Amino acid sequence: MYRKPEVPAVKSVLTIERLAWGGKGVARAEDGRLILLSAPLALFPGEQVETEIRWKPRHGEGDVKAWVRSDRRRAASGCPVARTCGGCDLWEGGRETSELKRSMVVDLFARALPDAPEWRWLEAPEDARRHRIQLHWTGRDLGFHRRGSHSLVPVTACPAATPALSAAIPRMKEALEARILPTRPQRWELVTGTPAGDVWAQDEGGRTWRLEPDGWHPAQGGVVHRLGEAVLAHRPGGFFQVCPPWAWQAFGEILRAWPLPGGTLFDLYGGVGFFTALLGSRFQRSVLVEFDGPAVEWARRNLEGTPTECVAADAAEWAPESLGVPGDLILLDPPRTGLDPAMCEKLHTAGADDLVLVGCDGAMFCRDVARLAPVWKLVDLAVVDLFPLTTHVECVGRFRKG
Ligand SMILES: C[S@@+](CC[C@H](N)C(=O)[O-])C[C@H]1O[C@@H](n2cnc3c(N)ncnc32)[C@H](O)[C@@H]1O
């Protein structure tokens, strides 16, 4: 069998010029060729790092082996597993994390959205913490997956999560060891409401337990979030915003500042009703479409008493050829993969003149802006640091027909 000859890695010291989308450091070889560098816990422009370059046909790649000169603003870790656990790629960015992330978005838009309107960046508040984490139990240890692998990093706390969730980790381990919770190796969802306090655990089989002062008890019911005037509940393993209070505040700020119409709100990929609850009072009526049946049941309960119709369906299949009329708003918040081509086709013939697209993967968002471009013009754009300490952001765009 023919084997491609291995290109030997070349040891080098390089200077980071800037950050690329995704958090890689961009450096250049002496001959000007581009090199992309990976490091756990953030890279700062200007830092000098030691690496071994692996050359590809058009560029080089390398992992940072050591820092020759590190930025003074780099924060001391403060988390014993930050370097190995895959949860917080920008942990050592410290106070500069927001600026580092903003610069990654600049890099993305320069390449993928060159005609973007001026955009607004919303920095996460310092106290934004995760209300949902995914833990793995091996039968002996409880923890997170190691960066880039499925092996385990045992943890006893998580400073990126709310204090209530973090404190529940050792209590969960005790209960697993005591066989109060099922002992088979599996993935667990740990989730808390808003304000953070009650803690729920769900196993892979969908069974749920609630943490009471005397330990874990099998429980039915939903995790409750009190956000402004709204009360939204969902099943413990179901989708909900990771930092709900911050998401509520950020989306509220963005969408209140935009001139939106007031006819029908089509809340597509609506989950348990987050956007209808946030915006619904500004519209005559709302239609929420979501394909996860149990989420739709929760949405019906959450939005009871409001003029909302909740439909369990695939959004693209449900959408008619001519969705809405002028004066209506189509709001789409699809999963990370973004809008599928069938949905884009339906949007090309929509009757509404206003559209808002929310995207939690910046690259997919840019692709979807291009897919919508034959009919929809991006007029307002905001980017939110909705997932602090990670390289992920939420993009929110307002479009007008024409
Ligand atoms: C990013 S979440 C947004 C949920 C909601 N807008 C919120 O903010 O809580 C995406 C949602 O789309 C749903 N979904 C995924 N694919 C879908 C499809 N083809 N049709 C309808 N809903 C879908 C998922 O179940 C999930 O609830």
The ligand as a MOL file (V3000), in Angstrom:
LIG
                    3D

  0  0  0     0  0            999 V3000
M  V30 BEGIN CTAB
M  V30 COUNTS 27 29 0 0 0
M  V30 BEGIN ATOM
M  V30 1 C -30.7980 26.7130 19.2510 0
M  V30 2 S -32.2450 25.9190 19.8190 0 CHG=1
M  V30 3 C -33.2940 27.2980 20.0490 0
M  V30 4 C -34.4760 27.0940 20.9250 0
M  V30 5 C -35.2000 28.3720 21.3690 0
M  V30 6 N -35.3190 29.3410 20.3150 0
M  V30 7 C -34.5520 28.9800 22.5990 0
M  V30 8 O -33.9230 30.0340 22.4700 0
M  V30 9 O -34.6440 28.3940 23.6830 0 CHG=-1
M  V30 10 C -32.8140 25.1610 18.3810 0
M  V30 11 C -34.1370 24.4420 18.5330 0
M  V30 12 O -34.5400 23.9890 17.2430 0
M  V30 13 C -35.1260 22.6990 17.3720 0
M  V30 14 N -35.0180 22.0960 16.0280 0
M  V30 15 C -33.9200 21.5290 15.4700 0
M  V30 16 N -34.1750 21.1790 14.1990 0
M  V30 17 C -35.4660 21.5410 13.9280 0
M  V30 18 C -36.2840 21.4530 12.7860 0
M  V30 19 N -35.8470 20.9150 11.6630 0
M  V30 20 N -37.5400 21.9590 12.8630 0
M  V30 21 C -37.9870 22.5160 14.0130 0
M  V30 22 N -37.2410 22.6230 15.1300 0
M  V30 23 C -35.9970 22.1360 15.1080 0
M  V30 24 C -34.3490 22.0400 18.4820 0
M  V30 25 O -35.1090 21.0030 19.0700 0
M  V30 26 C -34.1160 23.2320 19.4350 0
M  V30 27 O -35.1610 23.3430 20.3630 0
M  V30 END ATOM
M  V30 BEGIN BOND
M  V30 1 1 1 2
M  V30 2 1 2 3
M  V30 3 1 2 10
M  V30 4 1 3 4
M  V30 5 1 4 5
M  V30 6 1 5 6
M  V30 7 1 5 7
M  V30 8 2 7 8
M  V30 9 1 7 9
M  V30 10 1 10 11
M  V30 11 1 11 12
M  V30 12 1 11 26
M  V30 13 1 12 13
M  V30 14 1 13 14
M  V30 15 1 13 24
M  V30 16 1 14 15
M  V30 17 1 14 23
M  V30 18 2 15 16
M  V30 19 1 16 17
M  V30 20 1 17 18
M  V30 21 2 17 23
M  V30 22 1 18 19
M  V30 23 2 18 20
M  V30 24 1 20 21
M  V30 25 2 21 22
M  V30 26 1 22 23
M  V30 27 1 24 25
M  V30 28 1 24 26
M  V30 29 1 26 27
M  V30 END BOND
M  V30 END CTAB
M  END
